[in-house]
Amino acid sequence: MPDPLVQEYLDRFATLLGPTPVKTVTVDVLGTGRRIHLKLEGHNVTGSIKARTAYGLVRGLAEDGRLRPGAHLLESTSGNLGVALASMARFLGMRFTAVIDPMITAESRKRLVDLDANIVEVDEPDPAGGYLLSRLAKVSELLDRDDRYVWVDQYNSARNPDIHRRMTGPEILDQMVTPPDAVFAAISTGGTFAGLSRCFRENRPQTHMVAVDVNGSVAFGGRPGRRHLPGVGASRRSAFLDDSLVDHLTYTSIEEAVYYCRTLLRESGIHLGGSAGAVVAACVRYLAEHPEIREPLCVCADGGEKYRSTVYSDAWLDTIRGPAAPAASRRAAEVAVSR
Ligand SMILES: Cc1ncc(COP(=O)(O)O)c(C=O)c1O
């Protein structure tokens, strides 16, 4: 049993989570208007779906008796989970150290500083083209150095997928009049997707579960490469995913993700984060091949505010693609808010 005071703080934090809104847009796919539901997880406290993940992980540590007085939370994070854990640590009166890398957005870094998190930055890319393995090596080094550190471990803790199976998935099923017939979600640790997929397999097994990864990620295996979108993709295989949870796996490019982020903002005023743009891009492609899907739902992990200097910046896109590359304004679909 957790300490009663910790338990009380955790219960209070839980009241700040969800329900996040679902907004519906209409997208022209091959000449036909198709509805897409967007679950806007940026409306969670701390600004992303990782508020739920952080809550599930920390509650698990408390239940396992690992949050003794003086405990100092430690995690490898490229942004959203760090911000969520920093908020939780303040809530619980604990210290938090975030091991970050240069992919973190300037906006997330500032939020970590504002929330009093201790920041340790690694700057050596790992052999898989990302920074995850370098960050994990730094976590091991810190754990060896000081036994007050408690590693939250979003990559291996079963509490990560479990919170999405018990909270995010049922919330979707409760709030949608017609349940989604396809669910699209981005992969990093795979926790969100694995938890949602378990929930749908248990309650509505006919729903297609579509995993969205980015080129260069090895979350499902394959050849590693350089990745640029913060929060999506991984330098190692997901510990949570197996074939039984995934009906379809698709990869998106940075251009597609940027295109849908910018188009949705322009045409509907909905401001999505980069991974959500990738998810919408994957959904549009899937709809083109699946006319039978009527109620697709995209899990949009966060909002666009903290991506002004990346996904919404032409200068940033030029540094990634080189200035000679064609503009990312390929007009693949019309997007408008449905009535
Ligand atoms: C921006 C972003 N995209 C996607 C995800 C999904 O990540 P995971 O697979 O670790 O649940 C997250 C984290 O929840 C995120 O912050």
Ligand as a Chemical Component Dictionary entry (heavy atoms), coordinates in Angstrom:
data_LIG
# 
_chem_comp.id                   LIG 
_chem_comp.type                 NON-POLYMER 
_chem_comp.pdbx_formal_charge   0 
_chem_comp.three_letter_code    LIG 
# 
loop_
_chem_comp_atom.comp_id 
_chem_comp_atom.atom_id 
_chem_comp_atom.alt_atom_id 
_chem_comp_atom.type_symbol 
_chem_comp_atom.charge 
_chem_comp_atom.model_Cartn_x 
_chem_comp_atom.model_Cartn_y 
_chem_comp_atom.model_Cartn_z 
_chem_comp_atom.pdbx_ordinal 
LIG C1 C1 C 0 4.416 13.426 -28.998 1  
LIG C2 C2 C 0 4.113 11.993 -28.687 2  
LIG N1 N1 N 0 3.763 11.162 -29.664 3  
LIG C3 C3 C 0 3.493 9.856  -29.418 4  
LIG C4 C4 C 0 3.530 9.321  -28.167 5  
LIG C5 C5 C 0 3.261 7.844  -27.916 6  
LIG O1 O1 O 0 4.306 7.309  -27.177 7  
LIG P1 P1 P 0 4.356 5.860  -26.515 8  
LIG O2 O2 O 0 4.442 4.877  -27.609 9  
LIG O3 O3 O 0 5.607 5.925  -25.686 10 
LIG O4 O4 O 0 3.152 5.676  -25.657 11 
LIG C6 C6 C 0 3.878 10.185 -27.156 12 
LIG C7 C7 C 0 3.881 9.743  -25.832 13 
LIG O5 O5 O 0 2.932 9.403  -25.257 14 
LIG C8 C8 C 0 4.161 11.546 -27.408 15 
LIG O6 O6 O 0 4.490 12.389 -26.429 16 
# 
loop_
_chem_comp_bond.comp_id 
_chem_comp_bond.atom_id_1 
_chem_comp_bond.atom_id_2 
_chem_comp_bond.value_order 
_chem_comp_bond.pdbx_ordinal 
LIG C1 C2 SING 1  
LIG C2 N1 SING 2  
LIG C2 C8 DOUB 3  
LIG N1 C3 DOUB 4  
LIG C3 C4 SING 5  
LIG C4 C5 SING 6  
LIG C4 C6 DOUB 7  
LIG C5 O1 SING 8  
LIG O1 P1 SING 9  
LIG P1 O2 DOUB 10 
LIG P1 O3 SING 11 
LIG P1 O4 SING 12 
LIG C6 C7 SING 13 
LIG C6 C8 SING 14 
LIG C7 O5 DOUB 15 
LIG C8 O6 SING 16 
# 
